[in-house]
């Protein structure tokens, strides 16, 4: 394969560590390994064990490496900033102590990364996929969010040597083209990188191939998803929340949806991308028994394309 492929707990429906319907974390590790993945993201804060000994033993037994941690939270509210800082320290201490994941020659920054995401919220979620209708942050709130991201990225790099990458995400306040471009203008590349997600790009009415090419100079990390076009058209028409749409299986295995992964492969080769690609397939955790089949199929499909 030309790229290193990883998985993430959201492919088992794990978005909130406190969701009582989450599968056991051991199941996620077992099935990721069984499907043939070598890398895995930590997933939501507190889902995988934060005891370094327990986590490392579990990973070693399954021949897995952690390629990224996640800061998925309210990035806007000043009242939440102390929580952001605390989660950043705990996550970075953990992933910095684990054996470093294997790298690709030419990789811009070493893994693991901290993937920084403004969380899906009640105001924006119903407008996921509706760039013309979605309410935007005020100038004051936007500047506050940018300040928080800069501070987080400073901590991760200066204290732990970990690169922060910002992930535009459906249902959060960094989602659409104008917001992503504004973030890139406000935060230079020496502070934080960009994680583009093919599924979230498509969901937000942005062409994944075009964006991968146009912003390759900021691209440090890539997420792959695929979208069931029939379900997508239906949930957009009904204007339902992002996770409600995921529960209706708007996300599907790679190769079964509308995104052209042959074109994406050619685009990644053209821009000279080096590094990890993490496959995700958001779903309801009560549907996690179907995860192994789906993540296996996604990986096999990409292998056939030459990834």
C-alpha positions as CSV (number, residue, x, y, z in Angstrom):
1,X,0.0,0.0,0.0
2,X,1.1,3.6,-0.8
3,X,-0.3,5.0,2.5
4,X,-0.6,3.9,6.1
5,X,-4.2,3.3,7.0
6,X,-5.7,3.6,10.5
7,X,-9.1,3.3,12.0
8,X,-11.0,5.1,14.8
9,X,-13.6,4.3,17.5
10,X,-16.3,6.4,15.7
11,X,-16.5,3.5,13.3
12,X,-18.1,1.6,16.2
13,X,-20.3,4.6,17.0
14,X,-18.2,5.9,19.8
15,X,-18.5,9.6,19.8
16,X,-19.2,10.2,23.5
17,X,-17.2,8.2,26.1
18,X,-20.2,8.3,28.4
19,X,-22.7,6.9,26.0
20,X,-24.1,3.7,27.7
21,X,-24.6,2.1,24.3
22,X,-20.8,2.1,23.5
23,X,-19.2,-1.2,22.8
24,X,-16.4,-2.3,25.2
25,X,-13.1,-0.7,24.2
26,X,-11.6,-4.1,24.0
27,X,-14.0,-5.0,21.1
28,X,-12.9,-1.9,19.2
29,X,-9.2,-2.9,19.5
30,X,-9.9,-6.5,18.8
31,X,-11.8,-5.8,15.6
32,X,-9.5,-3.1,14.3
33,X,-6.6,-5.6,14.6
34,X,-8.7,-8.5,13.1
35,X,-9.6,-6.3,10.1
36,X,-5.9,-5.7,9.4
37,X,-5.4,-2.2,10.7
38,X,-2.1,-1.3,12.4
39,X,-3.1,2.2,13.5
40,X,-5.9,3.6,15.6
41,X,-7.0,7.0,17.0
42,X,-7.8,7.3,20.7
43,X,-11.3,8.5,20.0
44,X,-13.3,10.6,22.5
45,X,-11.6,11.6,25.7
46,X,-11.8,8.9,28.3
47,X,-13.0,6.0,26.1
48,X,-9.7,4.1,25.8
49,X,-7.8,3.6,29.1
50,X,-5.7,6.6,30.2
51,X,-3.5,4.3,32.2
52,X,-0.3,4.1,30.1
53,X,0.5,0.5,31.2
54,X,-3.0,-0.9,30.5
55,X,-3.3,0.9,27.2
56,X,0.2,-0.1,26.0
57,X,-0.3,-3.7,26.9
58,X,-3.6,-3.8,25.1
59,X,-2.1,-2.2,21.9
60,X,0.9,-4.4,21.9
61,X,-1.2,-7.6,22.2
62,X,-3.0,-6.5,19.1
63,X,-0.1,-5.0,17.1
64,X,-1.7,-1.6,17.1
65,X,-0.3,1.9,17.3
66,X,-2.0,5.2,18.3
67,X,-1.7,7.7,15.4
68,X,-3.7,10.5,17.0
69,X,-5.6,11.8,20.0
70,X,-8.7,13.9,19.7
71,X,-9.8,17.2,21.3
72,X,-13.5,17.2,20.4
73,X,-15.1,19.9,22.5
74,X,-16.6,23.3,22.7
75,X,-13.8,25.4,21.3
76,X,-15.7,28.7,21.6
77,X,-16.8,29.4,25.2
78,X,-14.3,31.1,27.4
79,X,-15.8,29.2,30.3
80,X,-14.7,25.9,28.7
81,X,-11.1,26.9,28.1
82,X,-9.7,25.4,31.3
83,X,-11.4,22.1,30.4
84,X,-9.7,22.3,26.9
85,X,-6.3,22.8,28.5
86,X,-6.8,19.9,31.0
87,X,-7.9,17.5,28.3
88,X,-5.0,18.6,26.0
89,X,-2.5,17.9,28.7
90,X,-3.9,14.5,29.7
91,X,-4.3,13.4,26.1
92,X,-0.8,14.6,25.0
93,X,0.9,13.1,28.1
94,X,-0.7,9.8,27.2
95,X,0.1,9.6,23.5
96,X,3.6,11.1,23.9
97,X,4.5,8.2,26.3
98,X,3.3,5.5,23.9
99,X,5.8,4.0,21.4
100,X,5.8,6.3,18.4
101,X,3.8,5.1,15.5
102,X,5.7,4.2,12.3
103,X,6.3,7.0,9.9
104,X,6.4,7.4,6.2
105,X,9.5,8.9,4.5
106,X,8.6,12.5,3.7
107,X,5.9,12.8,6.3
108,X,5.6,16.5,7.2
109,X,5.1,16.1,10.9
110,X,5.5,12.9,13.0
111,X,2.5,11.1,14.3
112,X,0.8,11.1,16.7
113,X,-1.2,14.2,16.2
114,X,-3.9,16.0,18.2
115,X,-7.0,16.4,16.1
116,X,-8.8,19.5,17.2
117,X,-12.5,19.6,16.5
118,X,-15.2,22.1,17.4
119,X,-17.9,19.7,18.6
120,X,-21.3,19.2,17.1
121,X,-23.7,21.5,18.9
122,X,-27.4,22.1,19.2
123,X,-27.3,25.3,17.2
124,X,-25.3,24.2,14.2
125,X,-26.2,20.5,14.0
126,X,-29.6,20.9,12.3
127,X,-27.8,23.0,9.7
128,X,-25.2,20.4,8.8
129,X,-25.0,20.3,5.0
130,X,-26.8,23.7,4.7
131,X,-24.1,26.3,4.2
132,X,-26.6,28.8,3.0
133,X,-28.8,28.5,6.1
134,X,-26.3,27.8,8.9
135,X,-25.8,30.6,11.6
136,X,-22.2,31.8,11.9
137,X,-20.3,32.9,14.9
138,X,-20.1,36.5,15.8
139,X,-16.7,38.2,15.1
140,X,-16.0,38.2,18.8
141,X,-16.8,34.5,19.3
142,X,-14.8,33.5,16.2
143,X,-11.7,35.4,17.5
144,X,-12.2,33.7,20.9
145,X,-12.2,30.3,19.2
146,X,-9.1,31.1,17.2
147,X,-7.3,32.2,20.3
148,X,-8.2,28.9,22.0
149,X,-6.9,26.9,19.1
150,X,-3.7,28.8,19.1
151,X,-3.2,28.2,22.8
152,X,-3.9,24.5,22.5
153,X,-1.6,24.2,19.5
154,X,1.2,26.0,21.5
155,X,0.8,23.6,24.4
156,X,0.9,20.5,22.2
157,X,4.0,21.5,20.3
158,X,6.1,23.3,22.9
159,X,5.4,20.9,25.8
160,X,4.9,17.5,24.0
161,X,6.3,17.9,20.4
162,X,2.8,17.0,19.1
163,X,1.4,18.6,16.0
164,X,-2.2,20.0,16.3
165,X,-4.3,19.6,13.2
166,X,-7.7,21.3,12.9
167,X,-10.6,19.2,11.5
168,X,-13.5,21.0,9.8
169,X,-16.5,19.0,11.1
170,X,-20.2,18.8,10.2
171,X,-22.3,20.4,12.9
172,X,-19.6,22.5,14.5
173,X,-18.5,26.1,13.9
174,X,-15.6,25.2,11.6
175,X,-17.5,23.3,8.8
176,X,-18.0,25.2,5.6
177,X,-15.7,26.6,3.0
178,X,-15.8,30.2,4.3
179,X,-15.1,29.1,7.8
180,X,-12.3,26.7,6.8
181,X,-10.6,29.4,4.7
182,X,-11.0,32.0,7.5
183,X,-9.4,29.5,10.0
184,X,-6.5,29.0,7.6
185,X,-6.0,32.8,7.2
186,X,-6.2,33.3,11.0
187,X,-3.9,30.6,12.1
188,X,-0.6,30.1,10.2
189,X,0.9,26.8,9.3
190,X,3.7,27.1,11.9
191,X,1.0,27.0,14.6
192,X,-1.4,24.3,13.5
193,X,-2.1,22.1,10.5
194,X,-5.1,20.9,8.6
195,X,-6.9,17.6,8.8
196,X,-9.3,17.2,5.8
197,X,-12.1,14.6,6.0
198,X,-13.5,13.5,2.7
199,X,-16.9,12.7,4.1
200,X,-17.3,16.0,6.1
201,X,-16.1,17.9,3.0
202,X,-18.8,16.3,0.9
203,X,-21.4,16.7,3.6
204,X,-20.6,20.4,3.7
205,X,-21.0,20.8,-0.1
206,X,-17.2,20.9,-0.7
207,X,-15.5,18.8,-3.3
208,X,-12.9,16.5,-1.6
209,X,-10.6,16.3,-4.6
210,X,-10.6,20.0,-5.1
211,X,-9.9,20.8,-1.5
212,X,-7.1,18.2,-1.1
213,X,-5.3,19.8,-4.1
214,X,-6.0,23.4,-3.3
215,X,-4.9,23.2,0.4
216,X,-2.1,20.6,0.1
217,X,0.4,23.1,1.6
218,X,-1.6,23.0,4.9
219,X,-2.5,19.3,4.8
220,X,-0.9,17.2,7.6
221,X,-3.5,14.5,8.0
222,X,-6.4,12.9,6.2
223,X,-9.7,11.2,7.2
224,X,-11.7,9.1,4.8
225,X,-15.4,8.5,4.9
226,X,-18.0,7.6,2.3
227,X,-21.6,8.8,2.0
228,X,-24.7,7.0,0.9
229,X,-26.1,9.5,-1.6
230,X,-29.7,8.4,-1.3
231,X,-29.7,8.7,2.5
232,X,-27.7,12.0,2.3
233,X,-30.3,13.6,-0.1
234,X,-33.1,12.5,2.3
235,X,-31.5,13.8,5.5
236,X,-30.5,17.1,3.9
237,X,-34.1,17.5,2.6
238,X,-35.5,16.9,6.1
239,X,-32.7,19.0,7.7
240,X,-32.0,16.7,10.6
241,X,-29.0,16.8,12.9
242,X,-25.7,15.3,11.9
243,X,-25.6,12.4,14.4
244,X,-29.2,11.7,13.7
245,X,-28.2,11.4,10.0
246,X,-25.4,9.0,11.0
247,X,-27.8,6.9,12.9
248,X,-29.7,6.6,9.6
249,X,-26.5,5.3,8.0
250,X,-25.7,8.3,5.9
251,X,-22.1,7.0,6.2
252,X,-21.2,3.8,4.5
253,X,-18.2,1.6,3.8
254,X,-15.6,3.1,1.5
255,X,-16.5,2.2,-2.1
256,X,-20.2,1.8,-1.5
257,X,-21.0,5.5,-1.5
258,X,-20.8,8.5,-3.8
259,X,-17.2,9.7,-3.2
260,X,-14.7,8.9,-5.9
261,X,-11.8,7.2,-4.2
262,X,-9.9,6.5,-7.4
263,X,-9.8,10.3,-8.1
264,X,-8.8,11.0,-4.5
265,X,-6.0,8.4,-4.8
266,X,-4.7,10.2,-7.9
267,X,-5.0,13.6,-6.1
268,X,-3.0,12.4,-3.1
269,X,-0.3,11.1,-5.4
270,X,-0.3,14.4,-7.3
271,X,0.2,16.5,-4.2
272,X,2.8,14.1,-2.8
273,X,0.9,13.4,0.4
274,X,2.9,11.3,2.8
275,X,1.4,9.9,6.0
276,X,-1.5,8.3,7.6
277,X,-5.1,8.1,6.4
278,X,-7.7,7.2,9.0
279,X,-11.0,5.5,7.9
280,X,-14.1,6.5,9.8
281,X,-17.7,5.6,9.5
282,X,-19.9,7.3,12.0
283,X,-22.9,5.3,13.1
284,X,-25.1,4.6,16.1
285,X,-23.2,2.6,18.7
286,X,-26.1,0.2,19.0
287,X,-25.2,-0.8,15.4
288,X,-21.6,-1.7,16.3
289,X,-22.0,-5.4,15.6
290,X,-21.8,-4.4,11.9
291,X,-18.6,-2.5,12.3
292,X,-16.1,-5.3,11.7
293,X,-17.6,-6.2,8.3
294,X,-17.7,-2.6,7.3
295,X,-14.2,-1.6,8.3
296,X,-12.9,-4.8,6.7
297,X,-14.6,-4.0,3.5
298,X,-13.4,-0.4,3.5
299,X,-9.8,-1.5,3.9
300,X,-10.0,-4.2,1.2
301,X,-11.5,-1.7,-1.2
302,X,-8.7,0.8,-0.7
303,X,-6.1,-1.9,-1.1
304,X,-7.6,-2.9,-4.5
305,X,-7.3,0.8,-5.6
306,X,-3.6,0.8,-4.7
307,X,-3.7,2.7,-1.4
